[in-house]
Amino acid sequence: MSATAMSLRNGWRGLAFIAIPVMAITIFLFYPAALSIIGTLVHPKDGGGYTFSLQSYVFFFTDGYSLANLARTLWTTVVTLILLIAVTLPIALYMRFTKGPLATVIQALALFPMFVPGIIICYALIRYMGPNGWLQSLLSLVGFHHYASPHLTPWGPVIGLMWDGMPLTLLILISGLSNISNASIEAARDVGAGRLRILVSIITPEITHSLLIVSALNFLGIFGQALMPFMLGPTNPEMMGPFMLRTFSSVRDPLQASTQATITFLICSLAGVAYVRSIARRPQEDRK
Amino acid sequence: MSTLELENVSKQFGTMAALEPLALRIADGELVCLLGPSGSGKSTLLRIIGGFEMPTGGKVLIDGADVARTPPEKRPTAMVFQSHALWGHMTVEGNIGFGLKLRGLKKPEIAAKVDAALRLVGLAEYGKRHPAQLSGGQRQRVAIARCLVLEPKILLMDEPFASLDQHLRDRLREEVRQIQRKLGITTVFVTHGQDEALSIADRIAVMSMGRIEQVGTPAEIYTHPQTPFVAGFIGDMNMMKTTVQGGAALIGGVRFDAPMADGEALIAVRPEDVTLMPSRDGEGARVRRIVNYGAVLKIEAEAADGAVWKVQTLKDVPVTEGGFYRPTVSRHIVFRDDRVVHRVDPT
């Protein structure tokens, strides 16, 4: 068999190998998603035929409640993301540059939420930080009686989403930090850099790729969340997840729910594009 | 103009002594190699000089000032790491200029110094590149330039060429030697390669098991090893255990002078100090292997008493495998209790 024929045969085998997952994604994801998006733009006319209309989008962007929900979702996403990185980066740095039993214990604690289902986290947080919860009782014991529970406030979903997102964030950051050699840190110290300078000028630029992945993945996960905001957050304004759910199932307005979903999808796709670009660019940089 | 003195420097990792208390004085502009096998403590000692490890005891004096407790960023030293340790997100210029920036130099001054450093290591055209776009040798030159641009009092090099191929290693070694001589910078160079140490060093400190076994010029270390470890570690050596009786020892049909009390001893003979003279079959030592290295032949010959001679001779000496030869030795050292007790040296 000639090399060309063999190459062609291998090519077809490769295509056959990926055909089933590609078909599954197309049939169960892209097709219904495309139908929903088209359904928000093209509407059936009375008496047959279709008409193109942006009416549902006009409604969304002129409706104060919808816009407040979108703003709340963006606020929750950005605040959670910033806090998540602010909390996990020091832990990741500690775990990367410290050896010993304490680092192992911290790692186990930080990764623990990964093995707890979201609904359990929600109930646990309600029992812990909710009104008359354990935290309030503990604070009362030490004489603090002015506890204001974050449950059902904008901070409720932030805390829950941080809990939920911490393990994956930590794993990605540790993976990024593990690529920084001890020698490059020592070389920076050797030329006169202090700890803060090393963090700012050496470590942070070296883990930009990991930070970008962490930001993109968490943005996608947080923005579209329904469970945590539903269980822990306020209802007015609310995040897009519970808003879509309520519009679809309680208000029974599938067109507006699809419009909300499309807007959510378009915003998330920006983070998706950043993630894909980051993934695609990395191997090219490595090949340089 | 800087000197480095180590006074009773020791290092303990838990219960393990990585360095026994040791002393070493390195003169201004001198290049000293710390040479030893893995685990001998040479890198630990270098890291102590650089400030990356704190000594358990002792002083590290640079120009008379003790810096043993000073962090690396405040020491007048600069280290070239084995793995280059360049920062991938910075250009070559960025890597070299980073330390100058930290010292608060103005941009034009940084640019001028970086340019000079790049010229010194022969990479004047490579300033805008990133480390990933350079070869291994070029990266190591950048690492050297990054150190030299800071004009440190002491330059530390931790097996800098270990990851390079032999040809490049030889070339860079020469270049580093020339730069070091030109700048007159006091340098400590860690290596486990004896060829590297012998070719580059003004003096060599041979280390073993956390101790400095011997310090001397390459010639001294090679021709006058003070301990059996140094004798066996540097170059090829016939190391033969024997028993001294009546001021002499007999090994493989060769009589060695050993004016000392009767008892066990170790005799060391360099292969090039052994000459093979043709003898009758069954007498002397039988040549069992000849390896041709081009300019020289390396020969293994086994005597009747089981002693195996390693011999090095010029290629045009007529020796054949399976032939019998009588070994004669021009120079030997007798060790007892890890010390030289007798030396026969015609020079």
Interface residues (C-beta under 8 A of the other chain):
Chain A: S181 A183 S184 E186 A187 A188 R189 D190 V191 G192 A193 G194 R197 S201 I202 P205 E206 T208 E285 D286 K288
Chain B: G50 G51 F52 P71 P72 E73 K74 T77 A78 M79 F81 Q82 S83 H84 A85 L86 W87 G88 H89 M90 F98 G99 L102 R103 H130 A132 Q133 A143 R146 C147 L150
